[in-house]
Amino acid sequence: MKPVRKAIFPVGGLGTRFLPATKAMPKEMLPVVDRPLIEYAVEEAREAGIEDFIFVTGRGKNAIEDHFDANFELETTLSERGKDHELALINGPKLKPGQISYVRQMSPLGLGHAVWCARNLVGDEPFAVLLADDLIKGDKPTLVELVEVYEMHGGNVVSLMEVPEHHTSRYGVVTPGKIDGRLVEIKGLVEKPQPEDAPSNLAIVGRYILQPQVMQHLGLGETGAGDEIQLTDSMLKLVGESPFHGVKLSGTRFDCGDKIGFLEAGIAYGLDRPDMADELRRRIKALLG
């Protein structure tokens, strides 16, 4: 069983729900407190042992590349001024030379298409997929938990959360088999089912470990919900070929693709910061009157 060394970060979306803020800035660079969304996802991958980071980008995403690159002028200025704390903050996200790859999606044809664009960089290895929009706050990083399940059972592993039945049309939903605590055997998947058609209320949340065979199915270019190439549809074809499990979230997920979810995440992470929690709590109380 090969280890999970590679991770795909689909970051080619237009971010239309955050216009005009995302007219010139990638939505993945929107800050939650003082770190951009994409940095949280990359740090989670690093903690899970990921060695190769693959970004599937689009036009206007240069800020993401710059964020994970060296900035000689800024680093030199901070060093000369003795700002060691700030220097450590900007050096933290940097990865080693050769660890990052970028590939263009070119056409916004869906999440499945974005993942497929990285096929040549993935090769014949299992890989992780992390969606920066899904910010998950918990004691243990979600991808670390998925890797632990993968090392025990192999195959494919995804993160799951329970959603209200009337929200199933927003997610990929699984057909559960045997359930052992937070571990769920997956018997089937369907993308964005109507509540009356949903096989459960267990929805897939943006963390995946997938076998490379999924790329063959994605390469057929078959479209599904929303007339897009859906990752869920190709994942369904892996059911029965190899083990397939889901892990219920132990942390709290914030939907940062939504304005309210993004604001909620900022508050939650701010309240978790010793350097600002008391003042933030005071100001929230003042705003609430």
C-alpha positions as CSV (number, residue, x, y, z in Angstrom):
1,M,0.0,0.0,0.0
2,K,1.6,3.2,-1.2
3,P,1.7,6.2,1.2
4,V,-0.2,9.4,0.5
5,R,2.5,11.9,-0.5
6,K,0.7,14.2,-2.9
7,A,-2.2,16.6,-2.5
8,I,-4.3,18.5,-5.0
9,F,-5.6,22.0,-4.1
10,P,-8.3,23.1,-6.7
11,V,-8.0,26.8,-6.6
12,G,-9.2,27.8,-10.1
13,G,-12.7,29.0,-9.2
14,L,-13.8,32.6,-9.9
15,G,-15.1,33.3,-6.4
16,T,-18.2,35.1,-7.7
17,R,-20.0,34.9,-4.4
18,F,-17.3,37.3,-2.9
19,L,-17.3,39.9,-5.6
20,P,-16.2,42.6,-5.8
21,A,-13.5,41.6,-3.3
22,T,-12.4,38.7,-5.6
23,K,-12.3,40.8,-8.8
24,A,-8.5,41.0,-8.5
25,M,-7.7,38.7,-5.6
26,P,-8.2,34.9,-5.4
27,K,-10.9,34.0,-2.9
28,E,-8.4,31.5,-1.5
29,M,-6.3,34.5,-0.4
30,L,-9.1,36.0,1.7
31,P,-7.8,36.1,5.3
32,V,-9.3,34.4,8.3
33,V,-7.9,36.7,11.0
34,D,-4.4,37.0,9.6
35,R,-3.8,33.9,7.4
36,P,-5.3,33.3,4.0
37,L,-7.7,30.4,3.6
38,I,-5.2,28.5,1.4
39,E,-2.5,28.6,4.0
40,Y,-4.8,26.7,6.5
41,A,-5.3,24.0,3.9
42,V,-1.6,23.7,3.1
43,E,-0.6,23.6,6.8
44,E,-3.2,20.8,7.3
45,A,-1.6,18.8,4.5
46,R,1.9,19.3,5.8
47,E,0.8,18.0,9.2
48,A,-0.6,14.9,7.4
49,G,2.7,14.1,5.9
50,I,2.1,15.5,2.4
51,E,5.3,16.1,0.5
52,D,4.1,17.3,-3.0
53,F,1.6,20.1,-3.3
54,I,-0.3,20.5,-6.5
55,F,-2.3,23.7,-7.2
56,V,-4.9,23.6,-10.0
57,T,-5.2,27.3,-10.8
58,G,-6.8,29.6,-13.3
59,R,-6.2,33.1,-14.5
60,G,-5.6,35.8,-11.9
61,K,-4.3,33.3,-9.3
62,N,-0.7,34.6,-9.2
63,A,-1.1,35.8,-5.6
64,I,-1.3,32.2,-4.4
65,E,2.0,31.4,-6.1
66,D,3.6,34.5,-4.6
67,H,2.3,33.7,-1.1
68,F,4.2,30.4,-1.0
69,D,7.3,31.8,-2.6
70,A,10.3,33.7,-1.0
71,N,10.1,37.5,-0.8
72,F,13.7,38.6,-0.6
73,E,13.0,42.3,-0.2
74,L,10.5,41.9,2.6
75,E,12.6,39.3,4.4
76,T,15.7,41.4,4.2
77,T,13.8,44.5,5.5
78,L,12.2,42.6,8.4
79,S,15.6,41.1,9.3
80,E,17.4,44.4,9.2
81,R,14.7,46.0,11.5
82,G,14.8,43.1,14.0
83,K,11.3,42.0,13.4
84,D,11.9,38.4,14.0
85,H,8.3,37.5,14.9
86,E,7.0,38.9,11.6
87,L,9.8,37.3,9.7
88,A,8.8,33.9,11.2
89,L,5.2,34.5,10.1
90,I,6.0,35.0,6.5
91,N,8.6,32.2,6.4
92,G,6.2,29.7,7.9
93,P,4.1,29.0,4.7
94,K,7.2,28.6,2.5
95,L,7.8,25.1,1.2
96,K,11.0,23.5,0.0
97,P,12.0,24.1,-3.7
98,G,10.4,21.6,-5.9
99,Q,7.6,20.7,-3.5
100,I,5.0,22.9,-5.3
101,S,3.6,22.4,-8.8
102,Y,1.0,24.5,-10.6
103,V,-1.2,23.4,-13.4
104,R,-3.9,25.5,-15.2
105,Q,-7.5,24.3,-15.4
106,M,-8.2,26.7,-18.2
107,S,-12.0,26.0,-18.3
108,P,-14.2,25.9,-15.2
109,L,-15.8,22.5,-15.9
110,G,-16.2,21.4,-12.3
111,L,-14.3,19.9,-9.4
112,G,-13.8,16.6,-11.1
113,H,-12.3,18.3,-14.1
114,A,-9.9,20.3,-11.8
115,V,-8.7,17.1,-10.1
116,W,-8.3,15.4,-13.5
117,C,-6.0,18.3,-14.7
118,A,-3.4,17.1,-12.1
119,R,-3.4,13.5,-13.5
120,N,0.2,13.7,-14.9
121,L,1.5,15.0,-11.6
122,V,-0.3,12.4,-9.5
123,G,0.8,9.4,-11.7
124,D,0.1,6.0,-10.1
125,E,0.0,7.1,-6.5
126,P,-2.9,7.7,-4.1
127,F,-3.5,11.4,-3.4
128,A,-5.4,13.8,-1.2
129,V,-7.7,16.6,-2.3
130,L,-8.3,19.6,0.0
131,L,-10.8,22.3,-0.7
132,A,-9.7,25.5,1.0
133,D,-13.3,26.7,1.2
134,D,-14.0,24.1,3.8
135,L,-12.1,25.3,6.8
136,I,-12.2,22.7,9.6
137,K,-11.2,23.7,13.2
138,G,-10.5,20.9,15.6
139,D,-8.0,19.3,17.9
140,K,-6.6,17.1,15.2
141,P,-6.4,18.1,11.5
142,T,-9.0,16.3,9.4
143,L,-6.6,15.0,6.8
144,V,-4.4,13.5,9.6
145,E,-7.5,11.5,10.6
146,L,-8.1,10.4,7.1
147,V,-4.5,9.3,6.6
148,E,-4.8,7.2,9.8
149,V,-7.9,5.4,8.4
150,Y,-6.2,5.0,5.0
151,E,-3.2,3.3,6.7
152,M,-5.5,0.9,8.5
153,H,-7.9,0.1,5.7
154,G,-6.4,1.3,2.4
155,G,-8.6,2.3,-0.5
156,N,-10.4,5.6,-0.6
157,V,-11.3,7.8,2.4
158,V,-13.4,11.0,2.6
159,S,-14.6,13.2,5.4
160,L,-18.3,13.3,6.3
161,M,-20.6,15.4,8.3
162,E,-24.3,15.2,9.1
163,V,-26.4,17.9,7.4
164,P,-30.1,18.9,7.6
165,E,-32.1,16.8,5.2
166,H,-33.3,19.8,3.3
167,H,-29.6,20.7,2.6
168,T,-28.7,17.5,0.8
169,S,-29.0,19.1,-2.6
170,R,-25.9,21.2,-1.8
171,Y,-23.5,18.2,-1.3
172,G,-22.3,14.8,-2.4
173,V,-24.2,12.4,-0.2
174,V,-23.2,8.8,0.7
175,T,-25.0,5.6,1.1
176,P,-23.7,4.2,4.4
177,G,-23.0,0.6,5.1
178,K,-21.5,-0.5,8.4
179,I,-21.0,2.3,10.9
180,D,-18.4,1.9,13.7
181,G,-18.3,5.1,15.8
182,R,-17.1,7.8,13.4
183,L,-16.0,5.3,10.7
184,V,-18.5,4.7,8.0
185,E,-18.4,2.1,5.3
186,I,-19.5,3.7,2.0
187,K,-21.7,1.7,-0.3
188,G,-22.6,4.4,-2.8
189,L,-22.5,8.2,-3.5
190,V,-24.7,10.7,-5.3
191,E,-24.1,14.3,-6.1
192,K,-26.6,16.9,-4.8
193,P,-29.7,14.7,-4.4
194,Q,-33.0,16.2,-3.6
195,P,-34.1,15.5,0.0
196,E,-36.6,12.9,-1.1
197,D,-33.9,11.1,-3.1
198,A,-31.0,11.3,-0.7
199,P,-29.7,8.0,0.6
200,S,-28.7,9.6,4.0
201,N,-27.9,12.9,5.5
202,L,-24.1,12.2,5.6
203,A,-22.4,14.7,3.2
204,I,-18.9,14.7,1.9
205,V,-16.8,17.6,3.2
206,G,-13.8,18.9,1.2
207,R,-11.2,16.3,2.3
208,Y,-10.5,13.2,0.2
209,I,-7.9,10.4,-0.2
210,L,-8.4,8.8,-3.5
211,Q,-6.8,6.0,-5.5
212,P,-5.3,7.1,-8.9
213,Q,-7.8,4.9,-10.8
214,V,-10.3,7.7,-10.3
215,M,-8.4,9.7,-13.0
216,Q,-9.4,7.1,-15.7
217,H,-13.1,7.7,-14.9
218,L,-12.7,11.5,-14.8
219,G,-10.9,11.3,-18.1
220,L,-14.1,10.2,-19.8
221,G,-15.4,13.7,-19.4
222,E,-18.9,12.6,-18.4
223,T,-21.0,15.5,-16.9
224,G,-23.4,15.3,-14.0
225,A,-25.2,17.7,-11.7
226,G,-24.9,21.3,-12.9
227,D,-23.7,20.0,-16.3
228,E,-20.2,19.8,-14.7
229,I,-17.7,16.9,-14.4
230,Q,-18.4,15.9,-10.9
231,L,-15.8,14.2,-8.7
232,T,-18.5,12.3,-6.8
233,D,-19.7,10.6,-10.0
234,S,-16.2,9.1,-10.7
235,M,-15.7,8.3,-7.0
236,L,-18.9,6.1,-7.2
237,K,-17.1,3.9,-9.8
238,L,-14.4,3.1,-7.2
239,V,-17.0,1.6,-4.8
240,G,-16.5,-2.1,-5.0
241,E,-13.0,-1.8,-6.7
242,S,-11.3,-1.0,-3.4
243,P,-12.2,-0.2,0.2
244,F,-14.2,3.0,0.6
245,H,-14.7,4.7,4.0
246,G,-15.9,7.9,5.4
247,V,-14.8,9.5,8.7
248,K,-17.3,11.8,10.5
249,L,-15.8,15.1,11.4
250,S,-14.4,15.5,14.9
251,G,-13.9,19.3,14.4
252,T,-16.2,22.2,13.3
253,R,-16.5,22.9,9.6
254,F,-16.9,26.5,8.4
255,D,-18.2,27.0,4.8
256,C,-15.9,29.8,3.7
257,G,-17.3,29.8,0.2
258,D,-20.3,31.5,1.8
259,K,-20.1,35.1,3.2
260,I,-21.8,34.2,6.5
261,G,-19.7,31.1,7.0
262,F,-16.6,33.1,6.2
263,L,-17.5,35.7,8.8
264,E,-18.3,33.0,11.3
265,A,-14.9,31.4,10.8
266,G,-13.2,34.8,11.4
267,I,-15.0,35.2,14.7
268,A,-14.3,31.6,15.8
269,Y,-10.6,31.8,15.0
270,G,-10.3,35.2,16.6
271,L,-11.9,34.0,19.8
272,D,-9.3,31.2,19.9
273,R,-6.4,33.7,19.8
274,P,-5.1,34.7,23.3
275,D,-3.8,37.9,21.9
276,M,-7.2,39.2,20.8
277,A,-10.0,37.0,22.3
278,D,-10.9,39.3,25.2
279,E,-11.0,42.4,23.1
280,L,-12.9,40.7,20.3
281,R,-15.5,39.4,22.8
282,R,-15.9,42.9,24.3
283,R,-16.4,44.5,20.8
284,I,-18.9,41.8,19.8
285,K,-20.9,42.4,23.0
286,A,-20.8,46.2,22.2
287,L,-22.1,45.7,18.7
288,L,-24.9,43.5,20.0
289,G,-25.9,46.2,22.3
